[in-house]
């Protein structure tokens, strides 16, 4: 079965392909499928955003479509940045500004517990839908560590670990990531 990922985010596509690669005959990004469509992520939850992306792209493509929405939730910030993780500092995808704002907001905060949450939604052309969540707990450090990963990875130390997500190899990160956990939970429901 072919699977279309409702994304052109190269980091996300690579991670999903590494996790699901052998379970589907082909995994396509939006650009691979020749689809030029941007879903407005205006949901209040990760599920709402993921479902909207999957539904829109499944309707356009006629293919089983997987979408996810994920982000960082910091306890001391009431769950923020949450669904606004990619645009926490204003501009979508400005990782440097997002990380700087997070560190600023946590400057005098001792409780730095946080988690990454990922919600995946798979919608089939016949309308069937499967969804699942994955989570990884940890803490936010006071400085960047590591060169790998993307987003908040250099600041996030997984619970029980001694390396940030950015210090782990792709294989190590993918073995414990919130996206892997969500995808595995989704596959278990298939």
Secondary structure, DSSP 4 states (H G I P E B T S, - for coil): -EEEES---HHHHHHHHHHHGGGSSEEE-TTTTT---------SSHHHHHHHHHHHHHHHH-S-EEEEEEEEEEGGGTT-BGGGGGGTTSSTT-HHHHHHHHHHHTTT-S--EEEEEEEEEEE-TTS-EEEEEEEEEEEE-SS---SSS-TTGGGEEETT-SSBTTTS-HHHHHHH-HHHHHHHHHHHH-
